[in-house]
Amino acid sequence: MLLLVAFAAPGQEMISARTASGRAWIERFERDLAAASSAPKLACSVRPLKLVINFALRYQAGYEATLPIDQFSQSATPLYTRFRVVSGGTNARHYFRRAGTLPPGLRRRREQAGLTGGFLIGEGDYQVDWLVTDAAGRSCQKSWEVRLRLKPHEREAAAFMAPGEVAPLTLASWRRLPADGHGAHRVALFLHVAPVHPRSVQMGQFDQALLLTTLISLLEQTPLRPASFHAVSLHRQRELLRTPGFDEQALRALRETMDELELATIGIEQLRTADGAARLLAGLAAEQLASAEPPKALIFVGPATREGAGDPRRLLGSLPGPPPPVFYLRLNYFPSWFPFGDPIEKLTRTLGGKVFEVRNPRQFARALREIEAALAEHAKPLTQR
C-alpha cells in the first residue's frame, strides 16, 4: 500500500542563489549532501521517470520515491526533500526543495510513503543529487543522470528551453478563453485525472503539471468554451469536480482536487462494481446529451487506463437524439501497456466519435486542428455540409 505525503506547500520551490537566504540554504544543503554517507539512514527507493515533452513544448524530467512507512513513528512525521540538478558542460547548479508531513497513524509493514517531483530541462546532460531527511536527522541520498538528445525537428519544437537550461515545474499563466461570440464552440469538457505512467499510484507534481499544461494548451489554442467542466477518476469511479465553465477559479479548484486524490487503495464498493468506471462515464454523457441546452461537443482528455470493464452501449440507454461530435485526446506515452480500449475510448466510439492517440506536441496540434475543423463543419446548416 502506498500513502501520499501531505505536503504543507502547494508545490516544489526552486532556490535562488541571488539572495543571502538562498545562498545560506545552498551552503547548508551542500554540507548535508556531503555528510549523507555517514548520517543515520532512511530506507528509500527512487525511480527516475521517463522524459516527456508536455504540450507547452517543454521536456519534463522527474522522479518517484518510496519509503517504507514502518521506519517512522506513529506521530506526524516531517519529511524534507531537497535536490540539485547540475547541467553538464557549464556545471551550473540548480536547487529545489519541498517540505511535507507524513500523517499520524498506525505504521503497517509493507506500506510505503510516496514522494514525487520534477523539473523542466533543455537539451543536454544533467546530474541529479537527491536527498530526503526527517526531523531525527536520518537521510536517504540517491543520484542519477538525465540525458536529453533531440533530433533536428524536435530541437525546433522545443526551442522554449535553451541547452543546459533547468526550470521548475510551473504552469504558464492563464492567458485567455474564447469569447462567447462568433467562432466559439460550447463544449462539455472531461478530464480523466490519473497518473501518466502505468505503474504509478499517485498524482504527483510531474503528472499534475503534464495534465494541467495539456488542459490549458487545449483551451488557449482552440475556440472551445467549456459550458461545463468535469474532473473524473475512473480508478475511484467518481466525479471529483464539476464547474460551470473553466476559469482561474476552476483551475485552482482542480489543483486542490489533484493534491487530495488518493489512488493507492480501492474500496469494497468499487470492487463490487466492476463496471463502475463505465457507468460513471455513461451517466455523465447521458446527462449532458439530455440537458435543456446540450453542448456542441463532448471532449475527453486524459491518460490511457486499464479500467476497462463495462459496455457503454448497454449502459447509455436510449438517447434523446443524435449525439454531437465526441472526441477523446488519449495521452498514451506507453502504448505497449495499453493495447486495448479503455472505457473512454469505448464510449467515444459508441457515440460515433473519434479517438486521438497523443504522445507528442505534433500529434496534439494535429488533433486540435481536426477537432476545430469538425466543429466548424458541424456548426454549418445541414444544407451547407
C-alpha positions as semicolon CSV with decimal commas, in nm:
position;residue;x (nm);y (nm);z (nm)
1;M;0,000;0,000;0,000
2;L;0,129;0,347;-0,089
3;L;0,050;0,653;0,125
4;L;0,087;1,001;-0,017
5;V;0,285;1,252;0,186
6;A;0,065;1,551;0,273
7;F;0,272;1,848;0,162
8;A;0,245;2,172;0,353
9;A;0,334;2,381;0,046
10;P;0,141;2,369;-0,282
11;G;0,446;2,279;-0,486
12;Q;0,816;2,241;-0,519
13;E;1,031;2,552;-0,480
14;M;1,342;2,645;-0,675
15;I;1,609;2,816;-0,463
16;S;1,773;3,132;-0,591
17;A;2,142;3,196;-0,521
18;R;2,084;3,568;-0,572
19;T;1,960;3,622;-0,216
20;A;2,152;3,586;0,110
21;S;1,894;3,340;0,244
22;G;1,914;3,137;-0,075
23;R;2,294;3,119;-0,060
24;A;2,278;3,013;0,305
25;W;2,027;2,740;0,219
26;I;2,251;2,614;-0,064
27;E;2,557;2,601;0,163
28;R;2,362;2,404;0,423
29;F;2,232;2,162;0,159
30;E;2,582;2,104;0,017
31;R;2,707;2,022;0,367
32;D;2,418;1,783;0,432
33;L;2,469;1,617;0,095
34;A;2,838;1,563;0,162
35;A;2,761;1,422;0,507
36;A;2,479;1,193;0,391
37;S;2,705;0,889;0,350
38;S;2,789;0,892;0,723
39;A;2,449;1,011;0,855
40;P;2,187;0,776;1,008
41;K;1,999;0,611;0,724
42;L;1,642;0,617;0,596
43;A;1,544;0,332;0,368
44;C;1,414;0,454;0,034
45;S;1,389;0,372;-0,334
46;V;1,397;0,630;-0,616
47;R;1,289;0,573;-0,976
48;P;1,363;0,840;-1,239
49;L;1,061;0,899;-1,463
50;K;1,066;0,878;-1,840
51;L;1,133;1,212;-2,009
52;V;0,818;1,351;-2,175
53;I;0,754;1,666;-2,373
54;N;0,447;1,846;-2,249
55;F;0,212;2,040;-2,472
56;A;0,371;2,370;-2,381
57;L;0,671;2,224;-2,573
58;R;0,894;2,172;-2,270
59;Y;1,061;1,848;-2,159
60;Q;0,972;1,722;-1,813
61;A;1,212;1,514;-1,604
62;G;1,112;1,375;-1,269
63;Y;1,129;1,103;-1,008
64;E;0,909;0,886;-0,790
65;A;1,041;0,785;-0,448
66;T;0,903;0,541;-0,192
67;L;0,998;0,497;0,174
68;P;0,889;0,200;0,394
69;I;0,648;0,353;0,640
70;D;0,724;0,128;0,937
71;Q;1,057;0,307;0,988
72;F;0,869;0,615;1,116
73;S;0,693;0,682;1,447
74;Q;0,312;0,687;1,461
75;S;0,304;1,063;1,513
76;A;0,303;1,316;1,229
77;T;0,645;1,299;1,065
78;P;0,801;1,592;0,874
79;L;0,997;1,499;0,561
80;Y;1,224;1,737;0,371
81;T;1,308;1,669;0,007
82;R;1,598;1,860;-0,149
83;F;1,790;1,805;-0,469
84;R;2,024;1,976;-0,710
85;V;2,045;1,945;-1,087
86;V;2,390;2,006;-1,239
87;S;2,399;2,097;-1,608
88;G;2,675;1,919;-1,798
89;G;2,924;2,141;-1,980
90;T;2,850;2,460;-1,786
91;N;2,843;2,290;-1,442
92;A;2,560;2,530;-1,348
93;R;2,378;2,415;-1,035
94;H;2,004;2,442;-0,975
95;Y;1,846;2,369;-0,637
96;F;1,497;2,259;-0,535
97;R;1,318;2,185;-0,210
98;R;0,983;2,067;-0,081
99;A;0,866;2,006;0,275
100;G;0,585;1,772;0,371
101;T;0,436;1,574;0,655
102;L;0,354;1,206;0,679
103;P;0,017;1,197;0,859
104;P;-0,010;1,031;1,202
105;G;-0,142;0,677;1,225
106;L;-0,055;0,313;1,254
107;R;0,258;0,220;1,054
108;R;0,195;-0,119;0,897
109;R;0,459;-0,335;0,735
110;R;0,477;-0,319;0,354
111;E;0,313;0,022;0,344
112;Q;0,511;0,286;0,156
113;A;0,521;0,664;0,168
114;G;0,532;0,820;-0,178
115;L;0,722;1,131;-0,289
116;T;0,736;1,278;-0,639
117;G;0,891;1,581;-0,802
118;G;1,033;1,708;-1,125
119;F;1,178;1,989;-1,331
120;L;1,199;2,115;-1,688
121;I;1,517;2,084;-1,897
122;G;1,666;2,184;-2,228
123;E;1,882;1,958;-2,440
124;G;2,191;1,826;-2,265
125;D;2,328;1,604;-1,988
126;Y;2,240;1,650;-1,622
127;Q;2,341;1,504;-1,286
128;V;2,069;1,486;-1,017
129;D;2,169;1,458;-0,650
130;W;1,864;1,396;-0,431
131;L;1,830;1,394;-0,052
132;V;1,536;1,330;0,180
133;T;1,568;1,381;0,557
134;D;1,339;1,353;0,858
135;A;1,329;1,552;1,182
136;A;1,552;1,293;1,353
137;G;1,838;1,369;1,114
138;R;1,812;1,042;0,921
139;S;1,854;1,069;0,545
140;C;1,846;0,884;0,215
141;Q;2,058;1,004;-0,076
142;K;2,034;0,900;-0,441
143;S;2,198;1,023;-0,762
144;W;2,119;0,962;-1,127
145;E;2,184;1,108;-1,469
146;V;1,936;1,258;-1,716
147;R;2,022;1,286;-2,084
148;L;1,814;1,467;-2,347
149;R;1,918;1,431;-2,712
150;L;1,699;1,591;-2,975
151;K;1,663;1,535;-3,349
152;P;1,662;1,848;-3,570
153;H;1,282;1,869;-3,595
154;E;1,249;1,808;-3,219
155;R;1,505;2,079;-3,147
156;E;1,295;2,334;-3,334
157;A;0,979;2,233;-3,147
158;A;1,148;2,254;-2,806
159;A;1,307;2,593;-2,862
160;F;1,150;2,737;-2,545
161;M;1,430;2,583;-2,334
162;A;1,797;2,654;-2,414
163;P;2,053;2,369;-2,399
164;G;2,157;2,312;-2,039
165;E;1,867;2,520;-1,900
166;V;1,677;2,399;-1,593
167;A;1,345;2,540;-1,472
168;P;1,085;2,447;-1,209
169;L;0,766;2,260;-1,296
170;T;0,537;2,560;-1,307
171;L;0,240;2,635;-1,527
172;A;0,221;2,923;-1,770
173;S;-0,017;3,194;-1,662
174;W;-0,372;3,173;-1,783
175;R;-0,400;3,394;-2,088
176;R;-0,742;3,368;-2,244
177;L;-1,060;3,178;-2,312
178;P;-1,256;3,230;-2,633
179;A;-1,538;3,480;-2,607
180;D;-1,898;3,371;-2,639
181;G;-1,926;3,534;-2,979
182;H;-1,861;3,411;-3,332
183;G;-1,639;3,105;-3,362
184;A;-1,661;2,985;-3,000
185;H;-1,791;2,630;-2,951
186;R;-1,979;2,538;-2,630
187;V;-1,846;2,200;-2,518
188;A;-1,863;1,968;-2,221
189;L;-1,502;1,907;-2,118
190;F;-1,400;1,597;-1,921
191;L;-1,054;1,543;-1,767
192;H;-0,955;1,195;-1,657
193;V;-0,734;1,256;-1,352
194;A;-0,478;0,974;-1,336
195;P;-0,100;0,924;-1,346
196;V;0,058;0,911;-1,689
197;H;0,294;0,626;-1,602
198;P;0,114;0,287;-1,586
199;R;0,294;0,182;-1,267
200;S;0,227;0,500;-1,070
201;V;-0,039;0,505;-0,799
202;Q;-0,013;0,871;-0,702
203;M;-0,091;1,203;-0,864
204;G;0,248;1,363;-0,815
205;Q;0,367;1,701;-0,931
206;F;0,502;1,550;-1,254
207;D;0,159;1,416;-1,356
208;Q;-0,028;1,724;-1,237
209;A;0,193;1,957;-1,440
210;L;0,151;1,744;-1,753
211;L;-0,230;1,723;-1,729
212;L;-0,279;2,090;-1,640
213;T;-0,047;2,205;-1,918
214;T;-0,241;1,987;-2,163
215;L;-0,571;2,133;-2,048
216;I;-0,453;2,493;-2,067
217;S;-0,294;2,441;-2,409
218;L;-0,616;2,287;-2,538
219;L;-0,823;2,586;-2,430
220;E;-0,573;2,851;-2,536
221;Q;-0,512;2,708;-2,882
222;T;-0,873;2,644;-2,984
223;P;-1,204;2,835;-2,982
224;L;-1,353;2,592;-2,732
225;R;-1,559;2,735;-2,448
226;P;-1,644;2,481;-2,178
227;A;-2,012;2,506;-2,086
228;S;-1,925;2,258;-1,810
229;F;-1,605;2,104;-1,683
230;H;-1,582;1,763;-1,516
231;A;-1,277;1,606;-1,349
232;V;-1,326;1,232;-1,306
233;S;-1,131;0,943;-1,158
234;L;-1,200;0,611;-1,326
235;H;-0,997;0,436;-1,056
236;R;-1,215;0,586;-0,782
237;Q;-1,523;0,557;-1,006
238;R;-1,647;0,905;-0,923
239;E;-1,668;1,262;-1,041
240;L;-1,411;1,464;-0,848
241;L;-1,502;1,816;-0,955
242;R;-1,769;1,990;-1,161
243;T;-1,768;2,357;-1,255
244;P;-1,986;2,569;-1,486
245;G;-1,722;2,666;-1,739
246;F;-1,350;2,682;-1,674
247;D;-1,154;2,980;-1,545
248;E;-0,879;3,067;-1,297
249;Q;-1,100;2,971;-1,003
250;A;-1,179;2,634;-1,159
251;L;-0,808;2,581;-1,228
252;R;-0,725;2,641;-0,859
253;A;-1,000;2,401;-0,753
254;L;-0,865;2,139;-0,993
255;R;-0,515;2,170;-0,848
256;E;-0,652;2,120;-0,498
257;T;-0,855;1,821;-0,615
258;M;-0,545;1,662;-0,766
259;D;-0,347;1,720;-0,446
260;E;-0,615;1,543;-0,240
261;L;-0,674;1,247;-0,472
262;E;-0,570;0,914;-0,318
263;L;-0,520;0,629;-0,566
264;A;-0,321;0,373;-0,371
265;T;-0,623;0,189;-0,230
266;I;-0,958;0,072;-0,364
267;G;-1,282;0,050;-0,165
268;I;-1,504;-0,255;-0,120
269;E;-1,787;-0,088;-0,313
270;Q;-1,556;-0,032;-0,610
271;L;-1,453;-0,397;-0,607
272;R;-1,820;-0,497;-0,612
273;T;-1,889;-0,269;-0,910
274;A;-1,651;-0,390;-1,178
275;D;-1,813;-0,170;-1,443
276;G;-1,823;0,137;-1,218
277;A;-1,592;0,344;-1,442
278;A;-1,806;0,275;-1,750
279;R;-2,124;0,352;-1,555
280;L;-1,978;0,683;-1,439
281;L;-1,887;0,791;-1,792
282;A;-2,216;0,674;-1,944
283;G;-2,413;0,860;-1,678
284;L;-2,222;1,186;-1,728
285;A;-2,253;1,167;-2,106
286;A;-2,626;1,086;-2,094
287;E;-2,681;1,377;-1,855
288;Q;-2,513;1,620;-2,093
289;L;-2,697;1,492;-2,400
290;A;-3,034;1,514;-2,225
291;S;-2,980;1,866;-2,084
292;A;-3,201;2,158;-2,185
293;E;-2,911;2,313;-2,374
294;P;-2,685;2,028;-2,488
295;P;-2,319;2,111;-2,563
296;K;-2,197;2,127;-2,921
297;A;-1,942;1,853;-2,843
298;L;-1,817;1,620;-2,573
299;I;-1,438;1,630;-2,532
300;F;-1,246;1,386;-2,313
301;V;-0,879;1,434;-2,217
302;G;-0,659;1,210;-2,008
303;P;-0,406;0,928;-1,979
304;A;-0,478;0,582;-2,111
305;T;-0,608;0,347;-1,843
306;R;-0,669;-0,020;-1,777
307;E;-1,006;0,040;-1,610
308;G;-1,176;-0,138;-1,898
309;A;-1,476;-0,333;-1,762
310;G;-1,829;-0,247;-1,875
311;D;-2,010;-0,185;-2,204
312;P;-2,109;0,183;-2,257
313;R;-2,354;0,085;-2,533
314;R;-2,562;-0,107;-2,281
315;L;-2,520;0,148;-2,004
316;L;-2,608;0,457;-2,211
317;G;-2,965;0,353;-2,278
318;S;-3,179;0,547;-2,523
319;L;-3,063;0,896;-2,619
320;P;-3,293;1,191;-2,695
321;G;-3,144;1,236;-3,042
322;P;-2,826;1,211;-3,248
323;P;-2,523;1,292;-3,031
324;P;-2,297;1,589;-3,109
325;P;-1,934;1,528;-3,209
326;V;-1,735;1,340;-2,945
327;F;-1,355;1,345;-2,918
328;Y;-1,104;1,172;-2,692
329;L;-0,747;1,304;-2,659
330;R;-0,586;0,987;-2,521
331;L;-0,245;1,066;-2,370
332;N;-0,068;0,738;-2,432
333;Y;0,306;0,759;-2,368
334;F;0,323;0,381;-2,309
335;P;0,124;0,222;-2,594
336;S;0,258;-0,130;-2,531
337;W;0,099;-0,119;-2,184
338;F;-0,244;-0,025;-2,318
339;P;-0,316;-0,232;-2,631
340;F;-0,690;-0,247;-2,560
341;G;-0,957;0,021;-2,550
342;D;-1,039;0,185;-2,218
343;P;-1,390;0,297;-2,108
344;I;-1,349;0,647;-2,251
345;E;-1,244;0,507;-2,588
346;K;-1,538;0,264;-2,587
347;L;-1,781;0,543;-2,501
348;T;-1,636;0,773;-2,767
349;R;-1,668;0,510;-3,037
350;T;-2,017;0,414;-2,920
351;L;-2,126;0,774;-2,977
352;G;-1,964;0,781;-3,322
353;G;-1,673;0,995;-3,206
354;K;-1,301;0,995;-3,278
355;V;-1,009;0,889;-3,060
356;F;-0,673;1,066;-3,098
357;E;-0,364;0,884;-2,970
358;V;-0,140;1,164;-2,843
359;R;0,224;1,121;-2,741
360;N;0,391;1,440;-2,865
361;P;0,309;1,805;-2,950
362;R;0,286;1,733;-3,322
363;Q;0,008;1,478;-3,267
364;F;-0,157;1,713;-3,020
365;A;-0,157;2,005;-3,267
366;R;-0,293;1,781;-3,544
367;A;-0,575;1,660;-3,317
368;L;-0,670;2,018;-3,225
369;R;-0,687;2,117;-3,592
370;E;-0,910;1,821;-3,672
371;I;-1,139;1,893;-3,377
372;E;-1,172;2,259;-3,470
373;A;-1,244;2,175;-3,837
374;A;-1,502;1,912;-3,741
375;L;-1,683;2,151;-3,506
376;A;-1,683;2,427;-3,767
377;E;-1,832;2,184;-4,019
378;H;-2,090;2,059;-3,767
379;A;-2,196;2,417;-3,692
380;K;-2,299;2,476;-4,056
381;P;-2,662;2,435;-4,161
382;L;-2,738;2,089;-4,298
383;T;-2,780;2,229;-4,648
384;Q;-2,418;2,357;-4,645
385;R;-2,243;2,047;-4,512
